[in-house]
Amino acid sequence: MRSRHLALAALLLAACATLHAEPFAYVANEGSGTLSVIDIASDAVVAEIPAGRKPRGTVISPDGRRAFVSEQSGNQLLVIDLERWQPVASVPLGESPEGVGRSPDGRWVAAAVEEGNLVVFVDAQAQRVAFSVPVKGRNPEHAVFSPDGRLVFVSAENGAAVDVIDVGRREQVAQVPVGERPRGIGFSPDGRRAYVASELSDQVDVIDTRSLRRVASVKAGVRSNGIAVHPGGHEVYVSNGGAGSVSVIDTASLSVVATVPVGKRPWNMALSPDGRKLYVACGRSDSVAVVDTVLREKVREIAVGKMPWGVAVR
């Protein structure tokens, strides 16, 4: 009997280890105060993690063990243990934190803090604020690291500009004019281009990261918002909040080559590690749309919590 119990315990431990080893998509639901956990292999929700009252921006540590979530109501960064699926710490950020970014080496988590017009840099290991950088643009929305970790691009929601922070110097070094109400930001894999969704201009602006100048603009859908860049670099995806769709932009021609209907008020998005599936938070549908990036069509809709704000994948 004892041997049977030991064998059963071993099987349960193995099952848990396998479950936590799978790639997951984490969906911040600002209306229900949770992170929905989607198993990418099955596209099924396997857990709901408590995440304060209004979770928004989310990033995952390189080892997949922790999530860092900006919790707007509590003006804090929640640290969530992804092995136990529960919050374990919090870091004060300032009033109304929004998007967060993680440095490629996992050392820093940068949070855009709207009311303070600054970006707060949190030491991910020590779980404390290391320094803050004021930005010139009003109401910073997203703070995204360049692939080499040297720069952070910050969308100034009310400033029609992207502020550029040099992480080593701990100061803003440039401001790049873009369209009205910039939101999501994504980089090409080689770091030479940044793509910025400008919501009130219904366009994606392209920034040369060496000259720090806007070099092109691509017309997208109504209220273009979130950005995701394919790991191969050949396509950029932009969510169109007013049109309920995702535009697919070919990066060679800088033109829209497909438009995919998804759900109501699509917002922030993330790709599976292989780039074959795009997970789109549809805020007014209380769901995540799954887009097959090869077929360029929606293949699934997953019910999650209320008002999903965005998706993070390790």
Secondary structure, 3 states (H helix, E strand, C coil): CHHHHHHHHHHHHHHHHHHHHCCEEEEEECCCCEEEEEECCCCEEEEEEECCCCEEEEEECCCCCEEEEEECCCCEEEEEECCCCEEEEEEECCCCEEEEEECCCCCEEEEEECCCCEEEEEECCCCEEEEEEECCCCCEEEEEECCCCCEEEEEECCCCEEEEEECCCCEEEEEEECCCCEEEEEECCCCCEEEEEEHHHCEEEEEECCCCEEEEEEECCCCEEEEEECCCCCEEEEEECCCCEEEEEECCCCEEEEEEECCCCEEEEEECCCCCEEEEEECCCCEEEEEECCCCEEEEEEECCCCEEEEEEC
